């Protein structure tokens, strides 16, 4: 494929399908008045709008090219350009969002991890203020107090998303690679100015570790510094990437795993970006490291993948959903790897706009892994260690070796994780997937949360050890936090109204779990196709700072 040509018709039918499906969805959500794609709720989505611009150029009709050019300008308008701020060079997630506050944090003078340390410190200020205000009967001023602080201090994930630098820069790299000649000269110059700012500040973040980079962001950072380093003849960027890529490969090969281990959410991003390394890399060494990491990641997936259940077995590090067709691109990647028999894994989800990038870079799967992905196996164990990244802990002391072990059979698979000290709620230490007699899929995972809140938060004071045996999970949960918390076994699937839960037996659709527990009496809560078995840490006068479970999957 070459720049300045209509590329979609040169692609294979499966890739053309992905592009057309994504474009049908994005066409539907395009707002002609604003010039961007609608996201969730009442906001437009900057990242998906960038993807849409790429898709329009791929489709290549005259009106598509004009629309793409307009969208690119709208995306560029969202870049944050205030020099010296921790968020400089990133993009607002939506044009409706206000720019973060400025002028009060000289972040470059602080220690690594500052972005998260500030976030946690302010959260603790909020908690204590609410506590004191309630004691003094002054809860009415809490909202004003929060507003005042948030108007002064930029809070990562609250007032800005640092990762939009890397996401937008990757998309623009692909647009420039294929379609620079189709865009107005002045617009390309504007893109170049924005990309120099984005890569410069991405590099500042990476070196300072002000906000530590997870695996998918590190891969994107190295790609954009490499691609634009060659585009702008920045030898310092190029040398940084050669050293960084080699270091990342060495880190990966130590345990044959990434810090974001077994994550269908982030594996999809990782494989897409590694495809960019392979396809758009400007040096042999960079392309070869990318290919080696891409093959290694597919080997990791094959180790924990069940062809019968068409899913990755847990445990999961930094993952949103239990199914690869949820918050994930893995189903799309498997479709490209395995062919039309896996077309049903390509349904539209929140990652669908990424399919435009995936269609361009494709997949490169080792033959042995293709066999694993196709061949149903008998009962087996899967085992892998990985060094997690605890984002909220001090860099240099935030890489603990964790052990993931799974037991897989054709209709049931279970997994457990030990060794993690991560505060992230996306760490799912105990999981199960199974099929009932009709082939209906079900899943279970253990989460923890503040009472009345989501599990997807950072909480300190908790640790979990989960050992995996054939049909058994042994769980020890240490539960101590400065907020009220509860331990939850979350179940998804159909016909959950038929569940029967007692202290020593969970009768689920297609599965019975015998429970030997040192824990309070469980509470069953149901929400349609989701149910929760809830164990409150505080029960009357008793506080369960430790719970233990032995789960027997019958």
HUNOR-V516310 format. One record per run of one state. SS is the DSSP state (@ for helix, = for strand, . for the rest). FROM is the first residue (numbers start at 1). LEN is the number of residues. If there is no record, write none. Layout:
BEGIN
{{SS	FROM	LEN} {SS	FROM	LEN}}
END
This chain:
BEGIN
{{.	1	7} {@	8	3} {.	11	2} {@	13	17} {=	30	2} {.	32	4} {=	36	3} {.	39	5} {=	44	2} {@	46	14} {.	60	2} {@	62	16} {.	78	1} {=	79	1} {.	80	11} {=	91	1} {.	92	15} {@	107	3} {.	110	4} {@	114	22} {.	136	3} {@	139	12} {.	151	5} {=	156	1} {.	157	3} {=	160	1} {.	161	3} {@	164	19} {.	183	2} {@	185	24} {.	209	6} {@	215	17} {.	232	3} {@	235	21} {.	256	8} {@	264	17} {.	281	3} {@	284	21} {=	305	2} {.	307	4} {=	311	2} {.	313	3} {=	316	1} {.	317	13} {@	330	9} {.	339	1} {@	340	7} {.	347	5} {@	352	10} {.	362	5} {@	367	8} {.	375	5} {=	380	8} {.	388	13} {=	401	8} {.	409	3} {=	412	7} {.	419	5} {=	424	1} {.	425	3} {=	428	1} {.	429	1} {=	430	6} {.	436	5} {=	441	10} {.	451	7} {=	458	1} {.	459	3} {=	462	8} {.	470	2} {=	472	8} {.	480	5} {=	485	8} {.	493	3} {@	496	3} {.	499	1} {=	500	3} {.	503	2} {=	505	4} {.	509	2} {=	511	8} {.	519	4} {=	523	5} {.	528	2} {=	530	7} {.	537	1} {=	538	2} {.	540	2} {=	542	2} {.	544	2} {=	546	8} {.	554	1}}
END
